[in-house]
Amino acid sequence: MSITEKIAYLKGLLEGSDLSMGDKEKKIIDAVMDALSSMAELITEVDDDLSNLYEGFDAVCDSVDEIEEDLDFLFGNIEAPELGADDNEREMMYDVECPNCHERTRIDEDTLLEGDINCPKCGELLEFDISCDCEECEREAKE
C-alpha cells in the first residue's frame, strides 16, 4: 500500500468513525490530514524524480561502457600483467580488434611494437602506429 493510499484509508476511517469531536478538534484533525496529504504528494513526486534519476544514471553508465569499448578498440585494452616466458617477468598484454572481421586478439608489447600482424581469423593486416612524445621516449630515441 502506497503512502497516498494509507492516508486515504486514514481519512476514510476518520470520516466513518463515531468519534464525537467539537469544532476545534475537527479543525485540528482536518489540518493534520491535509498536511499528511501534501506530504504524501511530495513524497510521491520525489520518488518519481528519484526513479527518473536512476534511469538516467543507468543510461550514463551504459554510455560510459560504450566509450570504454571504443577506447579499448582505438588504443588497446591494457589488461592485468601476465607471466612472461620465464615466469619471473611480467608482460603487458593488449586486446586489439580486427576492423574487418571484428575478431579480438591478445598481443604482447613486443608484437605491438613490431608494428603489424595478420588477423588470425581473416588474415587482414593489422598495423599499429605506436608513437609517444613523452620526455622519456624522446630521450631514448636520441640515445
C-alpha positions in Angstrom: 0.0 0.0 0.0 1.5 3.4 -1.0 1.6 6.3 1.3 -1.1 8.1 -0.6 -3.3 5.0 -0.2 -2.6 4.8 3.5 -3.6 8.5 4.0 -6.8 8.0 2.1 -7.5 5.0 4.3 -7.0 7.1 7.4 -9.3 9.8 6.0 -12.0 7.1 5.5 -11.5 5.8 9.0 -11.9 9.2 10.5 -15.0 10.0 8.4 -16.6 6.7 9.2 -15.8 6.8 12.9 -18.3 7.6 15.7 -15.8 10.0 17.3 -17.5 12.9 19.0 -15.4 15.9 18.3 -16.0 19.6 18.7 -15.2 22.1 16.0 -11.7 22.8 17.4 -10.8 19.1 17.3 -12.3 18.6 13.9 -10.3 21.6 12.5 -7.1 20.2 14.0 -7.6 16.7 12.6 -8.6 18.2 9.1 -5.4 20.3 9.2 -3.3 17.2 10.1 -4.9 15.2 7.3 -4.3 18.0 4.8 -0.7 18.2 5.9 -0.3 14.4 5.6 -1.9 14.5 2.1 0.5 17.3 1.0 3.5 15.3 2.3 2.3 12.1 0.6 2.1 14.0 -2.7 5.6 15.4 -2.2 7.0 12.0 -1.3 5.4 10.5 -4.5 6.9 13.3 -6.6 10.4 12.8 -5.0 10.1 9.1 -5.5 9.2 9.6 -9.2 12.1 12.0 -9.6 14.5 9.6 -8.0 13.3 6.8 -10.3 14.0 9.0 -13.3 17.4 9.9 -11.9 18.3 6.2 -11.6 17.2 5.6 -15.2 19.3 8.5 -16.3 22.3 7.2 -14.3 21.9 3.8 -15.9 21.9 5.4 -19.3 25.1 7.3 -18.5 26.7 4.1 -17.2 25.8 2.4 -20.5 27.3 5.3 -22.4 30.5 5.2 -20.4 30.8 1.4 -21.1 30.4 2.1 -24.8 33.1 4.8 -24.7 35.4 2.4 -22.8 34.9 -0.2 -25.5 35.6 2.4 -28.2 38.8 3.5 -26.4 39.9 -0.1 -25.9 39.4 -0.6 -29.7 41.4 2.5 -30.5 44.2 2.2 -28.1 44.3 -1.4 -27.0 43.0 -2.6 -23.7 45.7 -2.9 -21.1 44.9 -6.0 -19.1 46.4 -7.2 -15.9 50.0 -8.2 -16.4 50.6 -11.9 -17.3 53.5 -14.1 -16.6 56.2 -14.0 -19.2 58.1 -16.8 -20.8 60.4 -17.3 -17.8 57.6 -16.9 -15.2 59.7 -14.2 -13.5 59.0 -11.4 -16.0 55.5 -9.9 -16.4 54.4 -8.6 -19.8 51.7 -6.2 -20.7 49.0 -7.6 -22.9 46.8 -5.7 -25.3 43.5 -6.5 -26.9 43.2 -5.5 -30.5 40.1 -5.9 -32.7 40.3 -6.5 -36.4 38.3 -3.8 -38.3 37.5 -6.4 -41.0 36.1 -9.3 -39.0 35.9 -7.8 -35.5 37.9 -10.7 -34.0 39.6 -9.7 -30.8 43.2 -10.8 -30.3 45.5 -10.5 -27.4 49.1 -9.5 -28.2 52.1 -8.7 -26.1 54.0 -5.4 -26.2 56.8 -6.8 -28.4 54.3 -7.8 -31.1 52.6 -4.4 -30.8 56.0 -2.6 -31.2 56.8 -4.7 -34.3 54.1 -2.6 -36.0 51.8 -5.2 -37.6 50.4 -8.7 -37.5 47.9 -10.6 -39.6 44.5 -11.2 -38.1 44.4 -14.9 -37.0 40.8 -15.2 -38.3 40.6 -13.4 -41.6 44.3 -12.7 -42.4 43.8 -8.9 -42.6 47.0 -7.0 -42.0 46.6 -5.1 -38.6 49.0 -2.2 -38.4 50.0 -0.4 -35.2 51.4 3.1 -35.2 52.8 3.5 -31.7 54.3 6.9 -31.1 54.9 8.7 -27.9 56.1 12.2 -27.3 56.8 11.9 -23.6 60.2 13.1 -22.4 61.4 9.6 -21.5 60.7 8.2 -25.0 62.3 11.3 -26.6 65.5 10.7 -24.6 65.6 7.0 -25.5 65.2 7.9 -29.2 68.1 10.3 -29.1 70.4 7.6 -27.5 
